[in-house]
Amino acid sequence: MLQIGITGGMGTGKSTVCKIFQSLGVPVLNTDELTKQLYLSNAFLQQKIKDAFGENIFDNNILNKKLLAARAFSSAEKTTLLNRIVHPFVFAAIEDWQRHQNSKYAIRESALLIESSNYTKLDYIIGVTSAMPIRLHRIIVRDNCSTQEAIDRINKQMPDELKSKFYHFTITNEPDKLLLPQVMQIHQQLLALY
């Protein structure tokens, strides 16, 4: 089975693209959702985050995402610290999920696929791109944050021009580009590679 990654900057619409792949019968793991589940269920991970970012990051085992984002994205060092804490737990859960899939290829969706170096374990990478104004709008609507907060979050991620060097396939997710034909073309190519 081929192991495929889907990545792209915040607000590019990776989840929308993944839904199309899922409709084609492709197993897709959303690592953001997986991470949320780990935040809720893994007491050891919760304690490590509390130690690093404060006891009030969790309230009755519920993560205060806005507070964590404010603290973790306040500097590159704190962002790196959060990633160092969370990534080992996520990687272990991903490997467990992968072992239980039975298809020609499976997809892992991750915003930090390149930054985490997890891409080295994959056969191919699909990058999802969108113009910056579109990305900002999506983030502001999704996260109920200000334009400056959205810009700050984007600026903490690897720039698209660097990230795109790792892509084997690229999908442009913008209103004037149809997604389905782009996804179908890549789907057929991946099936042919298996």
Z-matrix of the N, CA and C atoms (Angstrom, degrees):
N
C 1 1.446
C 2 1.525 1 109.90
N 3 1.323 2 115.55 1 132.76
C 4 1.459 3 120.39 2 176.26
C 5 1.525 4 109.83 3 -76.59
N 6 1.311 5 115.10 4 141.85
C 7 1.460 6 121.27 5 176.95
C 8 1.527 7 108.02 6 -108.36
N 9 1.335 8 114.71 7 118.32
C 10 1.461 9 121.39 8 -173.64
C 11 1.523 10 109.28 9 -116.48
N 12 1.313 11 116.00 10 140.33
C 13 1.459 12 120.79 11 173.91
C 14 1.514 13 110.23 12 -110.34
N 15 1.320 14 115.43 13 143.43
C 16 1.462 15 121.18 14 170.92
C 17 1.521 16 106.69 15 -119.01
N 18 1.324 17 115.59 16 127.51
C 19 1.452 18 120.11 17 -179.03
C 20 1.519 19 109.67 18 -144.19
N 21 1.301 20 114.78 19 178.43
C 22 1.452 21 122.83 20 179.94
C 23 1.508 22 107.42 21 157.60
N 24 1.296 23 116.44 22 166.47
C 25 1.452 24 120.15 23 -179.42
C 26 1.515 25 112.15 24 -67.47
N 27 1.338 26 114.90 25 166.99
C 28 1.465 27 120.46 26 177.21
C 29 1.521 28 109.74 27 -55.64
N 30 1.331 29 115.48 28 136.74
C 31 1.456 30 119.83 29 174.18
C 32 1.514 31 115.58 30 81.12
N 33 1.328 32 117.84 31 8.13
C 34 1.468 33 118.83 32 179.07
C 35 1.524 34 112.32 33 -80.82
N 36 1.327 35 117.50 34 -18.05
C 37 1.459 36 120.26 35 178.22
C 38 1.513 37 113.91 36 96.78
N 39 1.323 38 116.34 37 33.31
C 40 1.462 39 120.39 38 179.65
C 41 1.534 40 112.19 39 -57.93
N 42 1.326 41 116.04 40 -41.43
C 43 1.469 42 120.23 41 -177.69
C 44 1.520 43 111.96 42 -63.58
N 45 1.314 44 116.83 43 -37.76
C 46 1.470 45 120.73 44 177.70
C 47 1.523 46 110.14 45 -62.71
N 48 1.315 47 116.73 46 -45.11
C 49 1.464 48 121.26 47 178.43
C 50 1.528 49 110.15 48 -62.18
N 51 1.324 50 116.66 49 -41.61
C 52 1.468 51 120.31 50 -179.49
C 53 1.524 52 112.17 51 -63.77
N 54 1.330 53 116.98 52 -35.61
C 55 1.468 54 119.83 53 177.78
C 56 1.524 55 110.84 54 -61.30
N 57 1.315 56 116.52 55 -35.42
C 58 1.471 57 119.30 56 178.43
C 59 1.531 58 109.70 57 -67.72
N 60 1.328 59 117.03 58 -44.61
C 61 1.465 60 119.43 59 176.57
C 62 1.528 61 111.05 60 -59.76
N 63 1.330 62 116.91 61 -41.32
C 64 1.467 63 120.08 62 178.60
C 65 1.523 64 111.03 63 -61.69
N 66 1.326 65 117.54 64 -37.84
C 67 1.461 66 120.47 65 179.47
C 68 1.529 67 111.35 66 -65.15
N 69 1.335 68 116.44 67 -18.61
C 70 1.466 69 121.33 68 176.29
C 71 1.532 70 111.91 69 -90.08
N 72 1.323 71 116.67 70 4.10
C 73 1.459 72 121.26 71 178.21
C 74 1.520 73 114.45 72 89.38
N 75 1.316 74 117.44 73 11.79
C 76 1.464 75 121.70 74 -179.46
C 77 1.530 76 109.03 75 -86.83
N 78 1.345 77 118.27 76 127.73
C 79 1.464 78 119.83 77 175.49
C 80 1.525 79 110.03 78 -66.54
N 81 1.330 80 116.53 79 131.30
C 82 1.459 81 121.96 80 -179.54
C 83 1.524 82 108.68 81 -128.79
N 84 1.304 83 115.36 82 130.01
C 85 1.460 84 121.77 83 175.57
C 86 1.519 85 108.21 84 -109.15
N 87 1.322 86 115.90 85 119.62
C 88 1.458 87 121.48 86 176.14
C 89 1.524 88 106.89 87 -89.05
N 90 1.312 89 117.15 88 107.38
C 91 1.464 90 119.49 89 -175.89
C 92 1.522 91 112.21 90 -70.22
N 93 1.352 92 118.12 91 -23.01
C 94 1.467 93 119.75 92 174.13
C 95 1.528 94 110.02 93 -65.36
N 96 1.332 95 116.49 94 -44.89
C 97 1.468 96 120.24 95 177.92
C 98 1.525 97 110.88 96 -65.59
N 99 1.322 98 116.01 97 -40.87
C 100 1.457 99 120.21 98 177.20
C 101 1.528 100 110.24 99 -59.36
N 102 1.320 101 116.29 100 -43.07
C 103 1.462 102 121.17 101 179.75
C 104 1.524 103 110.68 102 -63.59
N 105 1.341 104 117.17 103 -41.67
C 106 1.467 105 120.45 104 177.42
C 107 1.523 106 110.82 105 -59.25
N 108 1.339 107 115.83 106 -41.59
C 109 1.464 108 119.44 107 178.82
C 110 1.532 109 110.97 108 -64.14
N 111 1.323 110 115.93 109 -39.01
C 112 1.470 111 119.26 110 178.35
C 113 1.527 112 110.53 111 -65.83
N 114 1.340 113 117.54 112 -39.01
C 115 1.467 114 121.10 113 176.32
C 116 1.531 115 110.50 114 -57.97
N 117 1.328 116 116.67 115 -37.74
C 118 1.465 117 121.56 116 -177.65
C 119 1.523 118 113.09 117 -78.29
N 120 1.328 119 116.59 118 -34.54
C 121 1.459 120 119.57 119 -167.47
C 122 1.524 121 116.20 120 -108.57
N 123 1.317 122 118.48 121 -15.74
C 124 1.462 123 119.96 122 -173.53
C 125 1.533 124 110.08 123 -105.50
N 126 1.328 125 115.90 124 102.30
C 127 1.470 126 121.71 125 -176.92
C 128 1.530 127 111.81 126 -62.88
N 129 1.322 128 117.16 127 -34.63
C 130 1.465 129 120.27 128 -179.92
C 131 1.529 130 110.63 129 -66.43
N 132 1.330 131 116.61 130 -42.64
C 133 1.467 132 121.08 131 176.42
C 134 1.529 133 110.08 132 -63.64
N 135 1.325 134 117.04 133 -43.86
C 136 1.462 135 120.49 134 179.01
C 137 1.532 136 111.13 135 -56.82
N 138 1.325 137 116.58 136 -44.04
C 139 1.457 138 119.49 137 -178.09
C 140 1.529 139 111.66 138 -66.17
N 141 1.320 140 116.94 139 -39.05
C 142 1.471 141 120.01 140 178.24
C 143 1.534 142 110.85 141 -62.44
N 144 1.329 143 116.25 142 -39.33
C 145 1.463 144 120.27 143 178.68
C 146 1.528 145 110.49 144 -68.64
N 147 1.332 146 117.05 145 -41.74
C 148 1.469 147 120.46 146 177.35
C 149 1.530 148 110.51 147 -60.67
N 150 1.325 149 116.47 148 -43.40
C 151 1.469 150 120.41 149 -179.89
C 152 1.534 151 111.29 150 -60.42
N 153 1.320 152 115.97 151 -36.88
C 154 1.464 153 120.55 152 -176.13
C 155 1.535 154 113.10 153 -84.87
N 156 1.342 155 117.39 154 -35.21
C 157 1.461 156 119.95 155 -170.18
C 158 1.528 157 114.33 156 -123.97
N 159 1.326 158 118.37 157 2.79
C 160 1.462 159 121.07 158 175.96
C 161 1.516 160 112.74 159 110.00
N 162 1.323 161 114.61 160 144.74
C 163 1.467 162 121.49 161 -178.58
C 164 1.528 163 112.39 162 -60.76
N 165 1.340 164 117.17 163 -31.36
C 166 1.461 165 119.82 164 -175.74
C 167 1.530 166 113.95 165 -79.14
N 168 1.326 167 117.08 166 5.57
C 169 1.476 168 120.80 167 174.78
C 170 1.531 169 109.82 168 -64.98
N 171 1.326 170 116.40 169 -29.79
C 172 1.467 171 121.89 170 177.02
C 173 1.523 172 109.30 171 -115.44
N 174 1.322 173 116.15 172 140.37
C 175 1.452 174 122.42 173 173.84
C 176 1.525 175 106.80 174 -127.90
N 177 1.335 176 116.75 175 111.14
C 178 1.475 177 121.61 176 -174.53
C 179 1.529 178 111.32 177 53.75
N 180 1.316 179 116.15 178 46.89
C 181 1.472 180 124.59 179 179.42
C 182 1.523 181 114.26 180 66.00
N 183 1.324 182 117.48 181 11.75
C 184 1.463 183 121.33 182 177.17
C 185 1.529 184 107.76 183 -103.38
N 186 1.325 185 115.90 184 124.08
C 187 1.455 186 121.89 185 -178.96
C 188 1.524 187 110.52 186 -70.85
N 189 1.316 188 116.39 187 131.85
C 190 1.460 189 121.99 188 172.00
C 191 1.531 190 106.14 189 -88.00
N 192 1.334 191 115.40 190 92.24
C 193 1.461 192 121.11 191 -173.08
C 194 1.525 193 112.49 192 -62.28
N 195 1.320 194 115.69 193 -39.14
C 196 1.462 195 118.90 194 -177.77
C 197 1.535 196 110.60 195 -65.90
N 198 1.335 197 116.54 196 -41.33
C 199 1.460 198 120.64 197 179.28
C 200 1.529 199 110.44 198 -67.71
N 201 1.332 200 116.42 199 -42.57
C 202 1.468 201 118.92 200 178.08
C 203 1.525 202 110.61 201 -62.60
N 204 1.335 203 117.07 202 -43.38
C 205 1.468 204 120.25 203 179.24
C 206 1.528 205 110.55 204 -60.84
N 207 1.330 206 116.47 205 -42.56
C 208 1.472 207 119.95 206 -179.70
C 209 1.524 208 110.80 207 -61.94
N 210 1.321 209 116.48 208 -40.64
C 211 1.464 210 119.76 209 -178.02
C 212 1.530 211 112.00 210 -80.30
N 213 1.323 212 116.89 211 -42.09
C 214 1.470 213 120.25 212 -174.74
C 215 1.522 214 112.30 213 -74.19
N 216 1.337 215 117.10 214 -30.01
C 217 1.455 216 120.06 215 -178.17
C 218 1.523 217 112.62 216 -98.39
N 219 1.338 218 116.68 217 12.05
C 220 1.466 219 119.95 218 -179.69
C 221 1.528 220 112.42 219 -76.30
N 222 1.337 221 116.82 220 -18.38
C 223 1.466 222 120.74 221 176.61
C 224 1.526 223 108.93 222 -157.32
N 225 1.314 224 115.28 223 158.22
C 226 1.467 225 120.09 224 178.68
C 227 1.526 226 110.47 225 -62.25
N 228 1.324 227 117.36 226 -36.12
C 229 1.464 228 121.13 227 -179.21
C 230 1.526 229 111.32 228 -64.60
N 231 1.340 230 116.27 229 -41.41
C 232 1.471 231 119.43 230 -179.33
C 233 1.529 232 111.11 231 -72.08
N 234 1.326 233 116.59 232 -34.15
C 235 1.462 234 119.70 233 175.63
C 236 1.525 235 109.83 234 -63.91
N 237 1.323 236 116.44 235 -43.62
C 238 1.465 237 121.52 236 177.83
C 239 1.523 238 110.68 237 -62.31
N 240 1.318 239 117.21 238 -41.11
C 241 1.460 240 121.20 239 178.89
C 242 1.524 241 110.97 240 -61.03
N 243 1.325 242 117.16 241 -46.45
C 244 1.467 243 119.73 242 178.44
C 245 1.521 244 110.68 243 -59.64
N 246 1.321 245 116.82 244 -44.52
C 247 1.463 246 120.38 245 179.59
C 248 1.528 247 111.67 246 -61.86
N 249 1.312 248 117.16 247 -40.18
C 250 1.473 249 120.66 248 178.91
C 251 1.524 250 112.19 249 -64.54
N 252 1.310 251 115.99 250 -32.42
C 253 1.466 252 120.31 251 178.76
C 254 1.526 253 110.63 252 -74.57
N 255 1.316 254 116.22 253 -48.02
C 256 1.466 255 121.05 254 -169.61
C 257 1.528 256 113.64 255 -81.61
N 258 1.329 257 117.63 256 -39.59
C 259 1.468 258 120.80 257 -171.79
C 260 1.527 259 115.22 258 -55.06
N 261 1.320 260 121.16 259 -44.44
C 262 1.476 261 118.74 260 -179.96
C 263 1.537 262 113.42 261 -58.82
N 264 1.324 263 117.16 262 -37.20
C 265 1.462 264 120.75 263 178.06
C 266 1.526 265 110.50 264 -67.38
N 267 1.320 266 115.41 265 -42.31
C 268 1.464 267 120.42 266 -179.48
C 269 1.528 268 110.69 267 -66.22
N 270 1.329 269 117.23 268 -44.52
C 271 1.465 270 120.53 269 -178.44
C 272 1.525 271 111.38 270 -60.38
N 273 1.315 272 116.77 271 -41.43
C 274 1.471 273 120.23 272 179.55
C 275 1.529 274 110.54 273 -63.22
N 276 1.330 275 117.35 274 -41.92
C 277 1.465 276 120.95 275 179.67
C 278 1.528 277 111.32 276 -68.29
N 279 1.332 278 117.14 277 -36.32
C 280 1.466 279 121.09 278 177.74
C 281 1.527 280 110.55 279 -63.24
N 282 1.300 281 116.59 280 -46.25
C 283 1.462 282 120.16 281 -179.65
C 284 1.522 283 111.34 282 -61.31
N 285 1.331 284 116.73 283 -38.30
C 286 1.465 285 120.55 284 176.98
C 287 1.524 286 110.47 285 -63.44
N 288 1.335 287 117.89 286 -44.18
C 289 1.460 288 122.09 287 178.75
C 290 1.535 289 110.62 288 -61.49
N 291 1.329 290 116.03 289 -45.27
C 292 1.466 291 121.04 290 -176.92
C 293 1.532 292 111.32 291 -59.18
N 294 1.318 293 116.51 292 -39.12
C 295 1.475 294 120.31 293 -179.37
C 296 1.526 295 112.53 294 -62.85
N 297 1.314 296 117.69 295 -22.17
C 298 1.458 297 121.46 296 -175.99
C 299 1.527 298 113.71 297 -98.39
N 300 1.319 299 117.97 298 7.24
C 301 1.470 300 121.03 299 180.00
C 302 1.528 301 110.40 300 -95.23
N 303 1.323 302 114.74 301 146.46
C 304 1.461 303 120.65 302 -179.96
C 305 1.533 304 108.42 303 -138.94
N 306 1.328 305 115.39 304 83.40
C 307 1.458 306 120.92 305 -179.28
C 308 1.527 307 108.31 306 -154.41
N 309 1.315 308 116.66 307 174.46
C 310 1.463 309 119.37 308 -179.95
C 311 1.521 310 111.75 309 -69.26
N 312 1.326 311 115.45 310 -33.27
C 313 1.463 312 119.28 311 172.35
C 314 1.517 313 109.57 312 -153.72
N 315 1.315 314 114.89 313 154.55
C 316 1.464 315 121.90 314 177.44
C 317 1.519 316 107.96 315 -130.54
N 318 1.325 317 115.08 316 151.49
C 319 1.460 318 121.18 317 -174.94
C 320 1.523 319 110.87 318 -116.08
N 321 1.335 320 114.33 319 138.62
C 322 1.465 321 121.69 320 170.60
C 323 1.518 322 107.63 321 -113.92
N 324 1.306 323 116.23 322 121.65
C 325 1.461 324 121.36 323 177.44
C 326 1.517 325 108.76 324 -94.40
N 327 1.324 326 116.14 325 126.43
C 328 1.462 327 120.14 326 179.98
C 329 1.521 328 110.99 327 -155.34
N 330 1.319 329 116.19 328 128.86
C 331 1.463 330 120.66 329 176.48
C 332 1.523 331 110.82 330 -68.60
N 333 1.334 332 116.72 331 -30.21
C 334 1.471 333 121.05 332 -174.72
C 335 1.528 334 112.14 333 -108.23
N 336 1.287 335 117.16 334 31.26
C 337 1.463 336 121.66 335 -177.39
C 338 1.523 337 112.02 336 -59.00
N 339 1.308 338 117.20 337 -44.35
C 340 1.465 339 121.57 338 -178.75
C 341 1.521 340 110.02 339 -75.39
N 342 1.339 341 116.28 340 -48.64
C 343 1.459 342 120.97 341 -177.06
C 344 1.523 343 112.44 342 -59.17
N 345 1.324 344 116.80 343 -34.20
C 346 1.468 345 120.71 344 -177.56
C 347 1.524 346 112.56 345 -82.42
N 348 1.328 347 116.99 346 -6.00
C 349 1.465 348 123.57 347 -175.74
C 350 1.525 349 112.65 348 65.82
N 351 1.323 350 117.77 349 10.27
C 352 1.464 351 120.85 350 178.25
C 353 1.525 352 111.34 351 -70.70
N 354 1.323 353 116.82 352 -16.54
C 355 1.467 354 120.59 353 179.23
C 356 1.530 355 111.67 354 -62.57
N 357 1.327 356 117.30 355 -23.57
C 358 1.466 357 120.24 356 -177.92
C 359 1.525 358 112.15 357 -66.23
N 360 1.332 359 117.28 358 -16.76
C 361 1.468 360 121.77 359 -179.94
C 362 1.525 361 112.29 360 -93.80
N 363 1.345 362 116.34 361 3.53
C 364 1.456 363 120.74 362 -174.97
C 365 1.521 364 111.37 363 -109.23
N 366 1.330 365 114.66 364 156.41
C 367 1.465 366 119.94 365 179.18
C 368 1.528 367 112.04 366 -82.19
N 369 1.333 368 116.35 367 -40.73
C 370 1.464 369 120.84 368 -178.53
C 371 1.526 370 109.47 369 -145.18
N 372 1.321 371 115.09 370 154.63
C 373 1.460 372 121.22 371 179.14
C 374 1.517 373 109.31 372 -125.00
N 375 1.337 374 114.72 373 131.09
C 376 1.459 375 122.10 374 174.52
C 377 1.526 376 106.76 375 -105.11
N 378 1.310 377 116.46 376 126.29
C 379 1.459 378 120.93 377 176.79
C 380 1.515 379 110.25 378 -103.60
N 381 1.329 380 115.37 379 136.51
C 382 1.460 381 121.08 380 176.48
C 383 1.524 382 107.21 381 -109.03
N 384 1.324 383 116.04 382 128.68
C 385 1.460 384 120.71 383 -177.50
C 386 1.530 385 110.61 384 -124.45
N 387 1.317 386 114.49 385 154.49
C 388 1.470 387 123.02 386 174.65
C 389 1.519 388 107.90 387 -153.78
N 390 1.316 389 116.26 388 155.41
C 391 1.460 390 121.13 389 176.93
C 392 1.534 391 109.63 390 -66.98
N 393 1.318 392 116.75 391 150.06
C 394 1.462 393 121.95 392 -175.73
C 395 1.536 394 113.90 393 -56.53
N 396 1.337 395 120.86 394 -44.64
C 397 1.480 396 118.55 395 179.40
C 398 1.534 397 112.59 396 -59.65
N 399 1.323 398 116.74 397 -36.56
C 400 1.463 399 121.22 398 178.68
C 401 1.524 400 109.77 399 -67.19
N 402 1.328 401 116.61 400 -44.52
C 403 1.461 402 121.37 401 178.72
C 404 1.521 403 111.17 402 -60.14
N 405 1.329 404 116.80 403 -46.92
C 406 1.463 405 120.28 404 -179.31
C 407 1.520 406 110.92 405 -59.53
N 408 1.317 407 116.55 406 -45.17
C 409 1.465 408 120.41 407 179.23
C 410 1.528 409 110.89 408 -59.28
N 411 1.313 410 117.75 409 -46.17
C 412 1.466 411 121.03 410 -179.30
C 413 1.525 412 111.51 411 -61.25
N 414 1.323 413 117.61 412 -43.56
C 415 1.467 414 121.58 413 -178.74
C 416 1.524 415 110.72 414 -65.93
N 417 1.326 416 116.95 415 -44.34
C 418 1.465 417 121.54 416 -179.14
C 419 1.529 418 110.50 417 -60.94
N 420 1.321 419 116.65 418 -44.96
C 421 1.470 420 121.19 419 179.90
C 422 1.528 421 110.50 420 -67.95
N 423 1.329 422 117.15 421 -46.66
C 424 1.464 423 121.77 422 -176.72
C 425 1.520 424 112.80 423 -65.19
N 426 1.339 425 116.67 424 -45.54
C 427 1.465 426 121.11 425 -171.76
C 428 1.527 427 114.07 426 -101.85
N 429 1.340 428 117.02 427 0.07
C 430 1.458 429 121.10 428 -179.07
C 431 1.529 430 110.93 429 51.24
N 432 1.323 431 115.38 430 52.17
C 433 1.463 432 120.80 431 -178.58
C 434 1.533 433 109.61 432 -122.59
N 435 1.311 434 115.73 433 171.11
C 436 1.460 435 120.62 434 179.26
C 437 1.530 436 110.42 435 -79.52
N 438 1.317 437 115.60 436 165.41
C 439 1.465 438 120.13 437 176.46
C 440 1.520 439 110.44 438 -59.83
N 441 1.326 440 117.20 439 -43.04
C 442 1.467 441 120.43 440 -179.16
C 443 1.528 442 111.24 441 -64.15
N 444 1.343 443 117.21 442 -39.74
C 445 1.471 444 119.74 443 177.27
C 446 1.529 445 110.46 444 -62.39
N 447 1.324 446 116.86 445 -41.09
C 448 1.468 447 120.74 446 178.73
C 449 1.524 448 110.43 447 -64.54
N 450 1.319 449 117.25 448 -43.31
C 451 1.469 450 121.26 449 178.15
C 452 1.526 451 110.23 450 -61.96
N 453 1.326 452 116.32 451 -44.45
C 454 1.473 453 120.21 452 179.76
C 455 1.523 454 111.33 453 -59.50
N 456 1.328 455 117.03 454 -42.03
C 457 1.475 456 120.58 455 179.53
C 458 1.523 457 111.00 456 -65.32
N 459 1.314 458 116.20 457 -44.41
C 460 1.466 459 119.77 458 178.66
C 461 1.522 460 110.32 459 -61.38
N 462 1.324 461 116.75 460 -41.90
C 463 1.465 462 120.72 461 -178.00
C 464 1.520 463 113.59 462 -67.35
N 465 1.333 464 117.35 463 -18.12
C 466 1.472 465 120.76 464 177.08
C 467 1.534 466 111.32 465 -80.25
N 468 1.322 467 116.32 466 -15.80
C 469 1.466 468 120.30 467 -179.57
C 470 1.526 469 110.57 468 -89.53
N 471 1.311 470 114.57 469 162.24
C 472 1.459 471 120.41 470 175.59
C 473 1.530 472 108.79 471 -60.12
N 474 1.329 473 118.20 472 133.90
C 475 1.471 474 120.28 473 179.11
C 476 1.533 475 111.49 474 -60.21
N 477 1.333 476 114.97 475 145.63
C 478 1.467 477 120.72 476 -178.14
C 479 1.524 478 112.92 477 -56.07
N 480 1.339 479 116.61 478 -37.81
C 481 1.464 480 118.78 479 -177.21
C 482 1.527 481 111.76 480 -65.37
N 483 1.330 482 118.13 481 -28.76
C 484 1.472 483 121.51 482 174.96
C 485 1.523 484 110.71 483 -80.15
N 486 1.324 485 115.64 484 -44.46
C 487 1.459 486 121.17 485 -177.69
C 488 1.527 487 110.98 486 -61.73
N 489 1.332 488 116.42 487 -38.91
C 490 1.465 489 120.52 488 -174.70
C 491 1.525 490 113.23 489 -64.26
N 492 1.318 491 118.04 490 -19.89
C 493 1.469 492 121.06 491 178.10
C 494 1.528 493 112.07 492 -65.29
N 495 1.322 494 117.20 493 -17.77
C 496 1.461 495 122.02 494 -178.73
C 497 1.527 496 112.36 495 -93.43
N 498 1.329 497 118.01 496 -8.60
C 499 1.461 498 121.61 497 -173.72
C 500 1.527 499 111.52 498 -78.61
N 501 1.318 500 115.10 499 135.63
C 502 1.470 501 121.70 500 170.22
C 503 1.530 502 110.38 501 -91.28
N 504 1.337 503 115.48 502 -29.71
C 505 1.466 504 122.98 503 179.03
C 506 1.531 505 107.43 504 -136.76
N 507 1.326 506 116.12 505 148.64
C 508 1.463 507 120.12 506 178.12
C 509 1.525 508 109.72 507 -130.33
N 510 1.329 509 115.16 508 135.77
C 511 1.459 510 122.40 509 175.35
C 512 1.528 511 107.29 510 -117.86
N 513 1.326 512 116.69 511 127.64
C 514 1.457 513 121.61 512 177.44
C 515 1.517 514 108.41 513 -97.07
N 516 1.332 515 115.97 514 116.06
C 517 1.465 516 121.99 515 -176.59
C 518 1.529 517 109.64 516 -105.68
N 519 1.324 518 114.46 517 84.47
C 520 1.461 519 121.94 518 179.66
C 521 1.524 520 108.20 519 -137.15
N 522 1.328 521 116.86 520 156.85
C 523 1.468 522 120.02 521 -175.05
C 524 1.530 523 115.00 522 -55.02
N 525 1.330 524 118.00 523 -30.26
C 526 1.466 525 119.44 524 -177.29
C 527 1.532 526 113.25 525 -92.26
N 528 1.340 527 117.63 526 7.38
C 529 1.468 528 122.01 527 179.35
C 530 1.529 529 108.75 528 -120.19
N 531 1.310 530 117.53 529 123.91
C 532 1.463 531 120.90 530 178.08
C 533 1.533 532 109.43 531 -74.06
N 534 1.319 533 116.41 532 129.00
C 535 1.464 534 120.74 533 -178.51
C 536 1.529 535 112.64 534 -77.03
N 537 1.329 536 117.36 535 -43.40
C 538 1.462 537 120.49 536 -173.05
C 539 1.534 538 113.15 537 -55.47
N 540 1.336 539 120.27 538 -47.14
C 541 1.470 540 118.60 539 178.83
C 542 1.531 541 112.66 540 -62.25
N 543 1.332 542 117.28 541 -35.83
C 544 1.463 543 120.16 542 178.74
C 545 1.523 544 110.73 543 -65.70
N 546 1.341 545 115.95 544 -44.77
C 547 1.467 546 120.53 545 -179.98
C 548 1.526 547 110.33 546 -65.68
N 549 1.316 548 117.35 547 -44.24
C 550 1.475 549 120.69 548 -178.90
C 551 1.516 550 111.52 549 -61.29
N 552 1.315 551 117.75 550 -39.21
C 553 1.462 552 120.47 551 178.91
C 554 1.531 553 110.71 552 -62.60
N 555 1.322 554 116.79 553 -45.65
C 556 1.465 555 120.38 554 179.61
C 557 1.528 556 110.33 555 -67.47
N 558 1.322 557 116.71 556 -40.74
C 559 1.475 558 121.06 557 178.06
C 560 1.523 559 110.83 558 -56.30
N 561 1.328 560 116.76 559 -47.50
C 562 1.473 561 120.29 560 179.71
C 563 1.524 562 111.42 561 -64.07
N 564 1.318 563 116.79 562 -39.34
C 565 1.474 564 120.10 563 178.64
C 566 1.529 565 110.70 564 -64.46
N 567 1.317 566 117.46 565 -41.67
C 568 1.467 567 120.23 566 -179.01
C 569 1.533 568 111.28 567 -68.52
N 570 1.328 569 117.21 568 -39.13
C 571 1.465 570 119.82 569 176.16
C 572 1.516 571 111.06 570 -62.09
N 573 1.327 572 116.95 571 -37.37
C 574 1.468 573 121.10 572 179.84
C 575 1.527 574 111.82 573 -70.03
N 576 1.337 575 116.88 574 -25.93
C 577 1.470 576 121.00 575 -179.24
C 578 1.522 577 112.71 576 -81.07
N 579 1.329 578 117.46 577 -18.67
C 580 1.464 579 120.61 578 -175.04
C 581 1.507 580 111.60 579 -68.82
